[in-house]
């Protein structure tokens, strides 16, 4: 079965450019020129994050600079990659001050400046950065109003479309954070705001002070803690949900096997899920992903992303990739449909599986 899955993926990459073009055309628009020679970007299916309208899949930009998972990609290649994403129809890009630090915002700002006003850029605040190092959490109103100007300069925009609190500062009430962001919105520096990895209670308090456009937290087929009242709270309040890690750090794409090991520079080397013991327990879960992806005639990555999209209409995953081929593959998930019976059967197969290295359900009620 593994051989069959690998052949499917090779065939997909062989035809990636055609598949990408087909997806764009089937969604109703191709790149064209108006009578004024203004470029018209292709359209992909869209979703709502609160009042924001974005493509159903965004692009996470963390790994495009030195840091967590990859060797540092060449800057010119990443600029071309980001611009190609826009050409393929992607309108939602996710970065943060702390990625790099600063390097991801600088890259996104330089690459996407030509598309200002046509795309949505999200960034995040909430960490103290000194001498190029993350020192801890800092979400005081004074800090928020100070760091915003650096992000605006790096992103080369007048206002950030979606500005998230990256992680809760235990020393600052979320109401104070909301008040500071409200001032930034009044000053024209921020359009909408969001939070990341907070409990339903914190989300409610924040939304009561200032309407929250989106919550960003980890969610994928393996890590499903947000199904414990967090998604329901978003649905009740009209808040969009943005899953980071939608393929569980590439695990759900079939990239690894039980013999995979990681260097100390790779974040995965520090996580029990990706330890030798974790792989020993968790690899069997991929049989579910592989079986269903083969039945649907798609890759494992596409199946994993499409499953997320099928959970709620306000979910917008942000897979991070530095590969144009993987980007085209990911966008293919937007055209995948499931019947209610299929979703019920997939859930039935997943639920009994004991996965090592994921969060306990009760941690949904604790700010991370």
Secondary structure as GFF3:
##gff-version 3
##sequence-region A 1 368
A	DSSP	alpha_helix	2	14	.	.	.	ID=ss1
A	DSSP	alpha_helix	16	26	.	.	.	ID=ss2
A	DSSP	beta_strand	32	33	.	.	.	ID=ss3
A	DSSP	beta_strand	39	40	.	.	.	ID=ss4
A	DSSP	beta_strand	46	49	.	.	.	ID=ss5
A	DSSP	beta_strand	52	55	.	.	.	ID=ss6
A	DSSP	beta_strand	59	60	.	.	.	ID=ss7
A	DSSP	three_ten_helix	62	64	.	.	.	ID=ss8
A	DSSP	alpha_helix	75	87	.	.	.	ID=ss9
A	DSSP	beta_strand	92	94	.	.	.	ID=ss10
A	DSSP	alpha_helix	103	112	.	.	.	ID=ss11
A	DSSP	three_ten_helix	113	115	.	.	.	ID=ss12
A	DSSP	beta_strand	120	125	.	.	.	ID=ss13
A	DSSP	beta_strand	127	130	.	.	.	ID=ss14
A	DSSP	beta_strand	133	137	.	.	.	ID=ss15
A	DSSP	alpha_helix	141	155	.	.	.	ID=ss16
A	DSSP	beta_strand	160	165	.	.	.	ID=ss17
A	DSSP	alpha_helix	174	186	.	.	.	ID=ss18
A	DSSP	beta_strand	190	196	.	.	.	ID=ss19
A	DSSP	alpha_helix	200	209	.	.	.	ID=ss20
A	DSSP	beta_strand	214	218	.	.	.	ID=ss21
A	DSSP	three_ten_helix	225	227	.	.	.	ID=ss22
A	DSSP	alpha_helix	230	237	.	.	.	ID=ss23
A	DSSP	beta_strand	240	244	.	.	.	ID=ss24
A	DSSP	three_ten_helix	251	253	.	.	.	ID=ss25
A	DSSP	three_ten_helix	267	270	.	.	.	ID=ss26
A	DSSP	three_ten_helix	272	274	.	.	.	ID=ss27
A	DSSP	alpha_helix	276	282	.	.	.	ID=ss28
A	DSSP	three_ten_helix	283	285	.	.	.	ID=ss29
A	DSSP	alpha_helix	286	296	.	.	.	ID=ss30
A	DSSP	alpha_helix	300	311	.	.	.	ID=ss31
A	DSSP	alpha_helix	324	331	.	.	.	ID=ss32
A	DSSP	three_ten_helix	332	335	.	.	.	ID=ss33
A	DSSP	alpha_helix	340	351	.	.	.	ID=ss34
A	DSSP	three_ten_helix	361	365	.	.	.	ID=ss35
###
